[in-house]
Amino acid sequence: MDTNEVGSQKSADQLWRENVFAPNDPCQHINADGTTYSTFYPPASSSTAGGSSGTGWRLPSQSEWASLYRGGSTAGAAANALANTWSIYRLANVSEEGAKGYELKPDGVTTTLFLPANGYRHYITGRLYYSGVNGYYWSGSASGVNASLMYFTNGGTVNPASVLYRGYGYAVRCIKN
């Protein structure tokens, strides 16, 4: 790889991270009130590439995803979570339409976060896989052409720190600072 390619790769990695290039960050399109979404990009600014909406919404880091499970990067069964109770949510009739995924309950009773089993879009074929079965969520942590993500399976596995190719169509879950 020549020097220009290395510099170009570093620039591309920076575009992946939250709050660096607002047009590429879906979290920068959430208005400050958190209830509306803007399809327009914020104006360019001399202080940041592409400007920043300053809404305070961003992608979680890999360590923030890990903190929802049991910290660190160790994968395991949802039943072994230390930070929250992970309860699978499915409808009684498997053929029914509706949300499937995990409810996270810090006190074991009250749901504070629901993570739908969203599946993903394959980076080459564009086909959807595992919708309603597994959940895949990007973090803002890049690693070369890869990035960190958190995923779970309906079989009860949670992996808070997987690293895969950024071309995959995994979901983003914006959080407020």
N, C-alpha and C positions, 0 to 999 in steps of 0.2 A: 504494500500500500504506500503510495507516495505521500508527501507532506500535505498536498492539497486535499487528498482523500481523507487523511486523518483529521485535518481541520474541519472539513465538511461534515464528517461523522460527529465530531464534538458539537458542532452547531445543530445538527439534527437531534442529538440527544437532548440538548437544551430546550428544543421546541417541545419535547415530550413532557417535560416537567411543568408542573402547575405554576401559574402566575408569571411565566417568562414570556410567552407569546400569546396574548389574549385570544386572537382569532382561532388558535388551535386548542384552547382550553375550554371545554364545554361548561365547566363550572363558572367561567367568567361571564356567561350569558344569563345567569340567574340574577335577578334584581335583588337589591339589598333586603327587600321585604320577604324574600324567599318564596313568594307565592306566584310570581310571574316569571316568564322566560322571554328574553329578548333574542330575536334572530339577527339583530344587527350587531356588528362588531363595534367595540368602543373606539373612539378616535385615537389616531396615532399620537404618541407622546415622545418627547425627546428622551425621557428617562427610562422607558421600557420599549422593547421591540414590539410594535403593533399596538401599544397602549395597554392599559389595564383598567378594567371597570371598577376595581376597588370595592367589589361587593362583599368580599370576605368569604366567599365560597371557594372551595378548592378540592382537589383529589386527596384522599387520605394517603399517607405514606405506608410503606410495607409494615413498619413497626406499629402503626395505628391499627391496621387490620389484625396484626398478630395480637395486639392487646385485647381484642374482642374475644379471642379464643383462650390462650393461656400464656401469651407472651412468647418471644423468640420466634424461631422459624420451624419448630418441630410440628409435624403433622400428626394427626391421630383421630380417634373416634370422637364424635360430637359429645358423647357421654362423658368424656374425660376433660372437658373444658373447665378451666379454673376461674376465668373472668366472668362468665355468664353461663346460664343454662341455655343450651341449644335445643329447642324443641321443634321437631319436624312438624310442618303443617301441611296436611293433605285433606282433600274433601273425602267424605265417606265413600262416595261412588267414584271410582277412578276415572270413569268416562265423563264425569261432570266437568264443565268448564269452570275455571276459577284459578286463583293463585295457589301455587304450591311452593314451598320453600322452608326456611327456618325462621322461627321467632326467637329473638335473643332476649333473655330475661335476667337482669342483674340480681334480682331478689328471688328468682325461681318462680315468680308468679306474674309479675307485670311485664308485658312486652314493651320494650323500648325501641326495638329495631326489628323490622321484617326484611329479610333478604329473599326475594323471589328466586326460584329455580329458573333462571332466564335462559340457560343454554348459551350457545355462541354461534357466530358466523365464521366459517372456515376461510382462511386468508387466500386460498387458491380457487376453490370451487364456488365460494359464496353461499354454500348450502348451510342451513341451520341444523345444529346438532344439540341433542339433550335438552331441548326446551321443555320445561315442566318437570325435569328430572334432576339436573345439576345446576349449580350457580357459579358464575365466573365474574370476578370484579377486579378491574385494573387498579393499581396504585399509581402514585406519581413518581415511582422509583425506577429509573431507567438503568439498563446495563447493556451497553453496546446496542445491537439490533433487537435485544430482548428487554423485557420489563417485568417487574414483580407483580404478582396478582394473588388474590385470595380466591380459593374455590372450595366448594363442598359438593358432596355427592348424596343422592337419596339413600345410599347404603350406609350413611353415617360418618363418612370421612370428611375431615376439615383440614385443608392445607393452607395455612396463612401466609406462606412465603414461597410459592412456586415462581419460576422464572421461565417465560416463554416468549416466542417471537411476537413482536409488536403488531404484526399484520393481522393477528386474530381479532375478530369482532367481539370482544368481551364488553361487558357493561361498565359504565362509570357510575359511581355513587358519590355525589358531591356532599361535602360536609362544611358546616359553618365554622369559621375560626372562633 
